[in-house]
Amino acid sequence: MKFDHIALKSYDIDRSVSWYVENLNATIKYQDESWAVVETSGVKIAFVMPDKHPAHFSFEVTDSFISDRLQDKKFKTHRDGTSSCYIKDPDGNFIEFLKL
């Protein structure tokens, strides 16, 4: 398991991306009207519309991790070919497990 990204909610994807590019020297990895990913200082930050995805942090996981710990979870396939599932920690924070 390794850290992949953090996802922050954004009410205006273009505005969020522009702010991170201008203020944190981020580079755009992907952007559309409902989702974007930038990278700065070696960290990927996704921007998600609150009605589409929860704010979360994400870990890339292997098949063995999935079979050992997430076998009862349903993974959803995304438009970029990855798949993931979300769980909540005891305080209600979302964690995404991402299979590339």
Backbone torsions as a table, in degrees:
resi	resn	phi	psi	omega
1	MET	NA	136.0	175.2
2	LYS	-142.7	150.5	179.3
3	PHE	-61.3	137.3	177.5
4	ASP	-113.7	-54.6	-178.7
5	HIS	-163.0	168.5	169.5
6	ILE	-115.9	143.0	179.5
7	ALA	-117.4	126.1	179.5
8	LEU	-110.6	144.4	177.6
9	LYS	-75.3	145.0	-179.8
10	SER	-138.9	134.1	176.4
11	TYR	-92.5	-7.7	178.0
12	ASP	-151.8	98.6	-175.1
13	ILE	-57.4	-47.2	-179.5
14	ASP	-58.1	-45.2	-179.5
15	ARG	-63.2	-44.1	-179.5
16	SER	-62.5	-48.3	-179.9
17	VAL	-60.1	-47.5	-179.4
18	SER	-58.4	-42.2	-179.4
19	TRP	-62.8	-44.8	-178.9
20	TYR	-69.5	-35.2	176.2
21	VAL	-65.6	-47.2	-176.3
22	GLU	-72.7	-37.9	-172.7
23	ASN	-99.3	-24.4	-178.4
24	LEU	-123.2	12.9	176.9
25	ASN	55.8	35.4	-179.7
26	ALA	-74.2	152.6	172.5
27	THR	-108.8	143.7	-178.2
28	ILE	-83.5	124.4	177.1
29	LYS	-96.6	-35.0	178.4
30	TYR	-160.9	145.1	175.7
31	GLN	-156.6	133.5	166.7
32	ASP	-141.0	-167.2	-174.1
33	GLU	-72.5	-17.9	-175.7
34	SER	-121.3	-0.8	-174.0
35	TRP	-163.6	144.5	176.0
36	ALA	-151.8	157.5	174.2
37	VAL	-134.5	130.1	172.9
38	VAL	-122.4	164.5	176.5
39	GLU	-132.4	134.7	176.3
40	THR	-147.2	137.4	179.5
41	SER	52.6	34.8	178.2
42	GLY	78.3	9.1	-178.7
43	VAL	-116.8	132.1	174.9
44	LYS	-90.3	134.5	177.2
45	ILE	-124.1	122.4	175.5
46	ALA	-98.4	147.3	174.0
47	PHE	-115.4	125.7	-175.9
48	VAL	-124.6	144.5	174.8
49	MET	-73.6	132.3	-175.3
50	PRO	-56.6	-28.2	179.7
51	ASP	-86.2	-2.8	-178.9
52	LYS	-106.4	-42.3	-177.4
53	HIS	-145.2	150.9	174.0
54	PRO	-80.5	154.6	168.8
55	ALA	-61.9	141.8	-174.2
56	HIS	-164.9	172.0	164.2
57	PHE	-120.2	155.3	-168.2
58	SER	-130.3	140.4	174.8
59	PHE	-119.7	137.0	171.8
60	GLU	-80.6	131.0	-177.2
61	VAL	-125.1	157.8	179.3
62	THR	-94.5	166.7	176.5
63	ASP	-59.2	-38.4	-179.1
64	SER	-67.5	-37.2	176.0
65	PHE	-62.6	-42.8	179.2
66	ILE	-61.9	-47.0	-177.8
67	SER	-68.8	-30.0	179.4
68	ASP	-79.2	-38.2	-169.7
69	ARG	-123.9	-18.4	-174.1
70	LEU	-125.5	20.8	-174.4
71	GLN	-60.3	-24.4	-179.3
72	ASP	-92.0	3.2	-178.4
73	LYS	-97.8	143.9	177.4
74	LYS	-92.9	123.8	177.8
75	PHE	-91.7	132.8	179.0
76	LYS	-101.2	134.4	178.5
77	THR	-82.2	135.2	-179.1
78	HIS	-101.1	168.3	-177.7
79	ARG	-64.3	-20.4	179.4
80	ASP	-92.5	6.4	177.4
81	GLY	92.6	-10.0	175.9
82	THR	-81.3	168.8	172.8
83	SER	-138.3	155.6	-177.2
84	SER	-157.5	167.2	170.3
85	CYS	-137.1	158.0	178.5
86	TYR	-116.0	144.4	168.8
87	ILE	-131.3	166.3	174.9
88	LYS	-112.6	142.7	173.0
89	ASP	-79.8	177.8	-177.1
90	PRO	-59.5	-19.6	-179.7
91	ASP	-100.2	6.7	177.0
92	GLY	88.7	6.8	176.3
93	ASN	-76.6	138.2	-179.8
94	PHE	-85.5	138.3	173.7
95	ILE	-123.8	129.9	177.2
96	GLU	-103.2	136.5	172.5
97	PHE	-109.4	118.7	-169.5
98	LEU	-110.8	126.9	175.7
99	LYS	-108.0	119.3	-178.6
100	LEU	-82.8	NA	NA
